[in-house]
Amino acid sequence: QVHLVESGGGLVQAGGSLRLSCAASGGSSSTFASAWFRQAPGKEREFVAVISRSGGNINYAESVKGRFTISWDNAENTVYLQMNRLKPEDTAVYYCAADSVYSLGLYYIEDKYEYWGQGTQVTVSS
């Protein structure tokens, strides 16, 4: 059973940066896709970014392209989300997700991920 733990959230001013971490344990070597989703108050959870274990496949939501960078440190079993030029609309609970399959073309769908973390709050003040 893969266990995911997010960290790195917090309060930051607009234009600032944060780096989220997603540490995996308990069979994490069987996961080949890791993604970040977020859920703002009153809204549905939405896809943010995804990466394959090799790093050969990376995709971002249009709203974060050019500002966020996802990466995977295999040695540390940790996936990172570097968030720059943050905006108030980035405020949300950010969730890490993982699965044993990288779903080409369908990576933005929540149901494609078997494992989820508990979430970390990111608040961007204006």
GIVEN-V672866 format. One line per field, one symbol per residue. ss: DSSP state (H for helix, E for strand, - for the rest). Layout:
BEGIN
ss=???
END
This chain:
BEGIN
ss=--EEEEE--EEEE----EEEEEEEE--HHH--EEEEEEE------EEEEEEE-----EEE-------EEEEEE----EEEEEE----HHH-EEEEEEEE----------HHH--EE---EEEEEE-
END
